[in-house]
Amino acid sequence: MPPTVAHLTSAMQRIAPTHLAEPWDQVGLHLGDPAWQIRGPILLAIDLTEAVADEAIRINAGAIIAYHPPFFRPLTRLTTDNPKARLALRLAGAGIAVYSPHTALDAVPGGVADWLIDQAATDPARPGAGTQRAALTPHAHLDPTQTHKLVVFIPRKHLDPLREALTRAGAGVIGEYDHCAYELEGHGTFRASERANPTIGKRNTIETVEEVRLETVCPARKLPDIISALRATHPYEEPAFDLYALEPRPDPSRGPGRILTLEEPATPETLSRRLRDNLRIDSVRLATRDDAPITRIAACPGSGVSLLDAAIAHGAQLFITGEMKHHEVLDALDRNCAILLAGHTNTERGYLRILREKLLEAEHDFDPRLSTADTWPFAVI
């Protein structure tokens, strides 16, 4: 049975989870029905142009993975007088799905940003790119099973039934572990009013009770069940508990851009030649005011000026990207950061070979192929 568009979407979600994409980006399935069968090749390209569409139709492709989102802005009408709408109509008529990973593929460990910085950092004669690698702006993720922390106080002899009730209601799950909790011995005090019905002690008397502070994580969607289980199991008429909303946790290995400390310092010119040769392109552009060896470099595929401030804040002495404006380059030089530009798609296209290998390793029988029609739009004269 041929794989479906849903299978491709699932595989790409594992390779480049869409939650890692930038908020402004348009990643994921752009065109197609998840139930469509992919009976032909999957064409990999940076840009979905008319030439790439022609190639996909000619080879009877079942899908196109276009790194750049082809339908970034909303289409208000599907008519042939609009180039993007015309493209969508042609591909839909041919039953060819379109998927775009873009900044999700940049941000993932081993993705485009990691690949790009390695092209400058890795000397082919001496493998080993560097140390202290991190995202320029780490992605912060809140695990849906750990959105809140519950803290409850209970006498020791009632602890086990409460813990079991909370677990059954969905609390205390961390990854592949359940019953996750922390206990701390202490003393609780209270005084019951005349209208109260205390489990321990007497009315109008300050009581001191040996209690356990129990902490456990909870998912937001199960909080009503967890609180109900707490109230039903806790022996007190008025259980003492707190609920804290947890913050997303930054992950230095995920997020846009990369910062890297080189194993061996290298001059800007050496790094420029290395990048040019590893990208297999004719030339790169270097802007620098100092030939001193560099130890700290940063990179962002495509157009990365939005990450320049973060790169400089991380101590980058050289920033690698595809393109920047003239005055943006001068600003970076004034801040003691050299700039190395290799062309927008040149800082991305080489990664398609790696994406092809990842799709070949997927559990489904995909036939990914690199587009021959997808090329850099400029010529060196």
RODO-2510 file (C-alpha; in nm, 4 decimals, decimal comma):
residues 381
     n   res          X          Y          Z
     1     m     0,0000     0,0000     0,0000
     2     p     0,1539     0,3383    -0,0978
     3     p     0,2173     0,5904     0,1806
     4     t    -0,0285     0,8759     0,2155
     5     v     0,0094     1,2485     0,2619
     6     a    -0,0753     1,1872     0,6274
     7     h     0,2263     0,9536     0,6503
     8     l     0,4497     1,2221     0,4989
     9     t     0,3143     1,4867     0,7348
    10     s     0,3779     1,2569     1,0310
    11     a     0,7337     1,1847     0,9164
    12     m     0,8085     1,5538     0,8705
    13     q     0,6615     1,6283     1,2110
    14     r     0,9172     1,3894     1,3618
    15     i     1,2013     1,5404     1,1579
    16     a     1,1036     1,9044     1,2167
    17     p     0,8252     1,9465     1,4758
    18     t     0,6079     2,2394     1,3726
    19     h     0,5946     2,3786     1,7273
    20     l     0,9610     2,4780     1,6800
    21     a     0,8738     2,7154     1,3947
    22     e     0,8736     3,0910     1,4431
    23     p     0,5288     3,2364     1,5294
    24     w     0,5134     3,4328     1,2028
    25     d     0,5963     3,1332     0,9846
    26     q     0,3615     2,9224     0,7712
    27     v     0,4861     2,5675     0,8143
    28     g     0,3164     2,2327     0,7616
    29     l     0,0893     2,1010     0,4887
    30     h     0,0112     2,3764     0,2371
    31     l    -0,1827     2,1800    -0,0212
    32     g    -0,3393     1,8362    -0,0363
    33     d    -0,5629     1,5841     0,1317
    34     p    -0,4070     1,3751     0,4101
    35     a    -0,5792     1,0719     0,2562
    36     w    -0,4120     1,1139    -0,0831
    37     q    -0,1802     0,8275    -0,1693
    38     i     0,1766     0,9209    -0,2644
    39     r     0,2368     0,6925    -0,5624
    40     g     0,5295     0,8865    -0,7071
    41     p     0,8483     1,0534    -0,5892
    42     i     0,8665     1,3317    -0,3298
    43     l     1,0457     1,6282    -0,4826
    44     l     1,2683     1,8328    -0,2486
    45     a     1,3278     2,2001    -0,3268
    46     i     1,4043     2,5281    -0,1559
    47     d     1,1534     2,7294    -0,3608
    48     l     0,8366     2,6090    -0,5301
    49     t     0,8634     2,7841    -0,8662
    50     e     0,6847     2,7170    -1,1946
    51     a     0,9937     2,5251    -1,3057
    52     v     0,9804     2,3031    -0,9968
    53     a     0,6084     2,2444    -1,0515
    54     d     0,6806     2,1463    -1,4134
    55     e     0,9441     1,9026    -1,2913
    56     a     0,7081     1,7523    -1,0322
    57     i     0,4336     1,6999    -1,2891
    58     r     0,6812     1,5555    -1,5424
    59     i     0,8109     1,2890    -1,3008
    60     n     0,4602     1,2150    -1,1630
    61     a     0,5581     1,3259    -0,8143
    62     g     0,3151     1,2589    -0,5311
    63     a     0,4347     1,5494    -0,3167
    64     i     0,6712     1,8444    -0,3016
    65     i     0,8590     1,9492     0,0106
    66     a     0,9361     2,3186    -0,0412
    67     y     1,1612     2,4551     0,2316
    68     h     1,0274     2,8090     0,1867
    69     p     0,6496     2,8300     0,2391
    70     p     0,5093     2,8717    -0,1137
    71     f     0,1782     3,0204    -0,0009
    72     f     0,3008     3,2520     0,2716
    73     r     0,0334     3,5183     0,2278
    74     p    -0,3369     3,4251     0,2089
    75     l    -0,4837     3,3739    -0,1378
    76     t    -0,8105     3,5636    -0,1629
    77     r    -0,9096     3,3924    -0,4882
    78     l    -0,7947     3,0936    -0,6937
    79     t    -0,7667     3,2239    -1,0478
    80     t    -0,4994     3,1759    -1,3113
    81     d    -0,4127     3,5459    -1,3284
    82     n    -0,2386     3,5161    -0,9885
    83     p     0,0958     3,3265    -1,0111
    84     k     0,0633     3,1619    -0,6701
    85     a    -0,3011     3,0676    -0,7256
    86     r    -0,2138     2,9322    -1,0710
    87     l     0,0564     2,7172    -0,9120
    88     a    -0,1859     2,5854    -0,6490
    89     l    -0,4467     2,5016    -0,9150
    90     r    -0,1947     2,3127    -1,1289
    91     l    -0,0618     2,1054    -0,8405
    92     a    -0,4048     2,0329    -0,6944
    93     g    -0,5228     1,9216    -1,0378
    94     a    -0,2257     1,6850    -1,0605
    95     g    -0,2877     1,5515    -0,7088
    96     i     0,0518     1,6723    -0,5832
    97     a     0,0651     1,7671    -0,2146
    98     v     0,2888     2,0485    -0,0868
    99     y     0,4576     2,0623     0,2544
   100     s     0,6897     2,3292     0,3982
   101     p     0,9104     2,2886     0,7117
   102     h     1,1044     2,6219     0,6944
   103     t     1,2004     2,7594     1,0386
   104     a     1,1017     2,4357     1,2134
   105     l     1,3771     2,2637     1,0148
   106     d     1,6160     2,5470     1,1042
   107     a     1,5527     2,5185     1,4762
   108     v     1,5675     2,1429     1,5284
   109     p     1,8960     1,9866     1,6509
   110     g     2,0868     1,8697     1,3457
   111     g     1,8767     2,1004     1,1274
   112     v     1,9680     2,3726     0,8812
   113     a     2,1193     2,6118     1,1382
   114     d     2,3478     2,3413     1,2788
   115     w     2,4438     2,2325     0,9272
   116     l     2,5264     2,5879     0,8180
   117     i     2,7521     2,6722     1,1105
   118     d     2,9356     2,3443     1,0579
   119     q     3,0138     2,4442     0,6981
   120     a     3,2314     2,7262     0,8302
   121     a     3,3532     2,5580     1,1469
   122     t     3,4553     2,2228     1,0023
   123     d     3,7894     2,1883     0,8296
   124     p     3,7528     1,8891     0,5904
   125     a     4,1084     1,7878     0,6736
   126     r     4,0446     1,8006     1,0484
   127     p     3,6835     1,7078     1,1389
   128     g     3,5422     1,8567     1,4576
   129     a     3,3332     2,1701     1,4432
   130     g     3,3609     2,3108     1,7931
   131     t     3,2151     2,3213     2,1397
   132     q     2,9577     2,5113     2,3453
   133     r     2,6995     2,4948     2,0670
   134     a     2,3620     2,6538     2,1411
   135     a     2,0636     2,8168     1,9758
   136     l     2,0838     3,1949     1,9562
   137     t     1,7315     3,2216     2,0976
   138     p     1,6533     2,8899     2,2672
   139     h     1,3050     2,7554     2,2111
   140     a     1,0990     2,7439     2,5295
   141     h     0,8625     2,4504     2,5533
   142     l     0,5954     2,3695     2,8088
   143     d     0,5298     1,9974     2,8325
   144     p     0,1501     1,9515     2,8149
   145     t     0,1716     1,6934     3,0953
   146     q     0,3537     1,9427     3,3209
   147     t     0,1751     2,2759     3,2884
   148     h     0,1101     2,3128     3,6630
   149     k     0,2508     2,2028     3,9967
   150     l     0,0194     2,0958     4,2746
   151     v     0,1339     2,1315     4,6365
   152     v    -0,0849     1,9719     4,9010
   153     f    -0,0403     1,9230     5,2781
   154     i    -0,1695     1,6046     5,4415
   155     p    -0,1057     1,3853     5,7496
   156     r     0,1398     1,1027     5,6763
   157     k    -0,1090     0,8197     5,7336
   158     h    -0,3376     0,9584     5,4614
   159     l    -0,0598     1,0242     5,2089
   160     d    -0,0619     0,6992     5,0067
   161     p    -0,4370     0,6989     4,9265
   162     l    -0,4136     1,0626     4,8174
   163     r    -0,1115     1,0004     4,5985
   164     e    -0,2854     0,7073     4,4284
   165     a    -0,6004     0,9115     4,3713
   166     l    -0,4013     1,1977     4,2177
   167     t    -0,2145     0,9545     3,9939
   168     r    -0,5364     0,7968     3,8693
   169     a    -0,6682     1,1448     3,7917
   170     g    -0,3645     1,2212     3,5732
   171     a    -0,1085     1,3894     3,8009
   172     g     0,2576     1,2979     3,8434
   173     v     0,3552     1,2057     3,4864
   174     i     0,7050     1,3015     3,3665
   175     g     0,7921     1,1448     3,0320
   176     e     0,7731     0,7678     3,0649
   177     y     0,7381     0,7819     3,4469
   178     d     0,4296     0,8128     3,6639
   179     h     0,3729     0,8475     4,0411
   180     c     0,6298     1,1312     4,0255
   181     a     0,6123     1,3397     4,3440
   182     y     0,8221     1,4941     4,6186
   183     e     0,7594     1,4711     4,9941
   184     l     0,8764     1,6972     5,2755
   185     e     0,7979     1,6558     5,6448
   186     g     0,6755     1,9562     5,8415
   187     h     0,4146     2,0951     6,0773
   188     g     0,0850     2,2561     5,9891
   189     t    -0,1240     2,4764     6,2163
   190     f    -0,4902     2,5728     6,2083
   191     r    -0,7841     2,6681     6,4297
   192     a    -1,1370     2,5490     6,3519
   193     s    -1,4317     2,7846     6,4020
   194     e    -1,7557     2,6952     6,5813
   195     r    -1,9146     2,6089     6,2447
   196     a    -1,6307     2,3803     6,1345
   197     n    -1,6203     2,0022     6,1571
   198     p    -1,2465     1,9308     6,2070
   199     t    -1,1038     1,5855     6,1384
   200     i    -0,8243     1,6532     6,3859
   201     g    -0,8429     1,8598     6,7059
   202     k    -1,1177     2,0728     6,8575
   203     r    -1,3046     2,3879     6,7649
   204     n    -1,1568     2,7224     6,8781
   205     t    -0,8227     2,5567     6,9550
   206     i    -0,4975     2,6128     6,7670
   207     e    -0,3754     2,2732     6,6543
   208     t    -0,0293     2,1708     6,5348
   209     v    -0,0220     1,8610     6,3123
   210     e     0,2664     1,6663     6,1622
   211     e     0,2022     1,6801     5,7898
   212     v     0,3696     1,5959     5,4606
   213     r     0,4082     1,8508     5,1841
   214     l     0,3395     1,6595     4,8614
   215     e     0,4418     1,8178     4,5290
   216     t     0,3486     1,6793     4,1886
   217     v     0,3092     1,8015     3,8315
   218     c    -0,0251     1,8171     3,6511
   219     p    -0,1578     1,8743     3,2977
   220     a    -0,3961     2,1692     3,2560
   221     r    -0,6621     1,9620     3,0816
   222     k    -0,6907     1,7275     3,3816
   223     l    -0,6874     1,9867     3,6601
   224     p    -1,0637     1,9622     3,7301
   225     d    -1,0366     1,5838     3,7754
   226     i    -0,7228     1,6165     3,9880
   227     i    -0,8756     1,8765     4,2217
   228     s    -1,1928     1,6664     4,2523
   229     a    -0,9843     1,3605     4,3424
   230     l    -0,7901     1,5655     4,5982
   231     r    -1,1041     1,6909     4,7703
   232     a    -1,2663     1,3459     4,7660
   233     t    -0,9615     1,1717     4,9167
   234     h    -0,8160     1,4281     5,1559
   235     p    -0,9379     1,3762     5,5155
   236     y    -0,9676     1,7468     5,5943
   237     e    -1,2877     1,9427     5,5594
   238     e    -1,0813     2,2219     5,3981
   239     p    -0,7701     2,0705     5,2313
   240     a    -0,4741     2,3072     5,2149
   241     f    -0,3259     2,3067     4,8666
   242     d    -0,1629     2,5421     4,6158
   243     l    -0,1594     2,5322     4,2375
   244     y     0,1257     2,6963     4,0455
   245     a     0,1349     2,7610     3,6697
   246     l     0,4746     2,6544     3,5324
   247     e     0,6809     2,8505     3,2802
   248     p     0,8097     2,7027     2,9518
   249     r     1,1634     2,5673     2,9784
   250     p     1,4281     2,6970     2,7343
   251     d     1,6117     2,4226     2,5442
   252     p     1,9566     2,5443     2,4286
   253     s     1,9697     2,2767     2,1563
   254     r     1,6517     2,3992     1,9850
   255     g     1,5648     2,7348     1,8385
   256     p     1,6668     2,9718     1,5581
   257     g     2,0316     3,0366     1,4804
   258     r     2,3433     2,8831     1,6330
   259     i     2,6424     3,0065     1,8340
   260     l     2,9591     2,7989     1,8476
   261     t     3,3058     2,8186     2,0025
   262     l     3,5669     2,6885     1,7595
   263     e     3,8025     2,4156     1,8715
   264     e     4,0837     2,6081     1,7024
   265     p     4,0714     2,9836     1,6331
   266     a     4,0686     3,0783     1,2642
   267     t     4,0937     3,4044     1,0747
   268     p     3,7847     3,5489     0,9024
   269     e     3,9443     3,4745     0,5643
   270     t     4,0076     3,1110     0,6560
   271     l     3,6475     3,0692     0,7710
   272     s     3,5235     3,2368     0,4524
   273     r     3,7200     3,0018     0,2266
   274     r     3,6051     2,7052     0,4313
   275     l     3,2399     2,8073     0,4008
   276     r     3,2736     2,8687     0,0262
   277     d     3,4357     2,5310    -0,0341
   278     n     3,1981     2,3323     0,1878
   279     l     2,8931     2,4967     0,0269
   280     r     3,0442     2,4292    -0,3181
   281     i     2,9786     2,7814    -0,4416
   282     d     3,1910     3,0249    -0,6424
   283     s     3,2244     3,2998    -0,3850
   284     v     3,1182     3,4467    -0,0518
   285     r     3,1275     3,8056     0,0769
   286     l     3,3261     3,8938     0,3887
   287     a     3,3037     4,2233     0,5778
   288     t     3,5629     4,2623     0,8533
   289     r     3,7908     4,5250     1,0053
   290     d     4,0307     4,2834     1,1705
   291     d     4,2244     3,9779     1,0525
   292     a     4,2749     3,8479     1,4065
   293     p     4,1785     3,4827     1,4668
   294     i     3,8196     3,4258     1,5713
   295     t     3,6997     3,1845     1,8381
   296     r     3,3244     3,2495     1,8521
   297     i     3,0975     3,2343     1,5458
   298     a     2,7213     3,2486     1,4917
   299     a     2,4995     3,1536     1,1985
   300     c     2,1447     3,1828     1,0702
   301     p     2,0299     3,0401     0,7344
   302     g     1,8669     3,2691     0,4792
   303     s     1,8169     3,6275     0,5929
   304     g     1,9328     3,6332     0,9533
   305     v     1,9665     3,9973     1,0546
   306     s     1,6889     3,9549     1,3124
   307     l     1,9299     3,7362     1,5104
   308     l     2,2307     3,9681     1,4871
   309     d     2,1669     4,1274     1,8270
   310     a     2,1410     3,7849     1,9892
   311     a     2,4608     3,6729     1,8176
   312     i     2,6550     3,9757     1,9425
   313     a     2,5079     3,9340     2,2917
   314     h     2,6444     3,5762     2,2878
   315     g     2,9909     3,7092     2,2033
   316     a     2,9958     3,6251     1,8330
   317     q     3,2939     3,7733     1,6479
   318     l     3,1624     3,6566     1,3094
   319     f     2,8027     3,6233     1,1924
   320     i     2,7220     3,3960     0,8976
   321     t     2,4005     3,4284     0,7021
   322     g     2,2729     3,4514     0,3466
   323     e     2,2018     3,8205     0,2990
   324     m     2,1963     4,1524     0,4830
   325     k     2,1470     4,5163     0,3872
   326     h     2,4477     4,7456     0,3487
   327     h     2,3811     4,9551     0,6596
   328     e     2,3063     4,6450     0,8659
   329     v     2,6543     4,5174     0,7795
   330     l     2,8124     4,8499     0,8764
   331     d     2,6249     4,8424     1,2069
   332     a     2,7600     4,4951     1,2825
   333     l     3,1160     4,6050     1,2051
   334     d     3,0769     4,9030     1,4382
   335     r     2,9886     4,6485     1,7076
   336     n     3,3035     4,4413     1,6403
   337     c     3,1242     4,1591     1,4608
   338     a     3,2415     4,0535     1,1143
   339     i     2,9807     3,9494     0,8572
   340     l     3,0042     3,6558     0,6163
   341     l     2,7363     3,6360     0,3452
   342     a     2,6931     3,3366     0,1147
   343     g     2,3633     3,4092    -0,0623
   344     h     2,0169     3,3358     0,0743
   345     t     1,9435     2,9928    -0,0713
   346     n     2,3104     2,8882    -0,0732
   347     t     2,2882     2,8774     0,3066
   348     e     1,9930     2,6368     0,2826
   349     r     2,0003     2,4249    -0,0341
   350     g     2,2837     2,1924     0,0664
   351     y     2,0749     2,0657     0,3576
   352     l     1,8240     1,9062     0,1193
   353     r     2,0635     1,6126     0,0787
   354     i     2,0414     1,5517     0,4528
   355     l     1,6619     1,5849     0,4493
   356     r     1,6509     1,3262     0,1717
   357     e     1,8460     1,0806     0,3894
   358     k     1,6140     1,1409     0,6820
   359     l     1,3099     1,0627     0,4654
   360     l     1,4768     0,7475     0,3346
   361     e     1,5222     0,6382     0,6963
   362     a     1,1532     0,6968     0,7768
   363     e     0,9333     0,3948     0,8369
   364     h     0,7357     0,4508     0,5155
   365     d     0,8504     0,3686     0,1622
   366     f     0,9182     0,7232     0,0410
   367     d     1,1108     0,8068    -0,2764
   368     p     1,2602     1,1516    -0,2045
   369     r     1,4492     1,3196    -0,4891
   370     l     1,6378     1,6475    -0,5129
   371     s     1,4893     1,8896    -0,7608
   372     t     1,7097     1,9757    -1,0575
   373     a     1,4942     2,2774    -1,1457
   374     d     1,5421     2,4443    -0,8065
   375     t     1,8474     2,6677    -0,8420
   376     w     1,9985     2,9894    -0,7100
   377     p     1,8294     3,2691    -0,9081
   378     f     2,1532     3,4621    -0,9660
   379     a     2,4421     3,4102    -1,2045
   380     v     2,7992     3,5177    -1,1377
   381     i     2,9070     3,7287    -1,4363
***
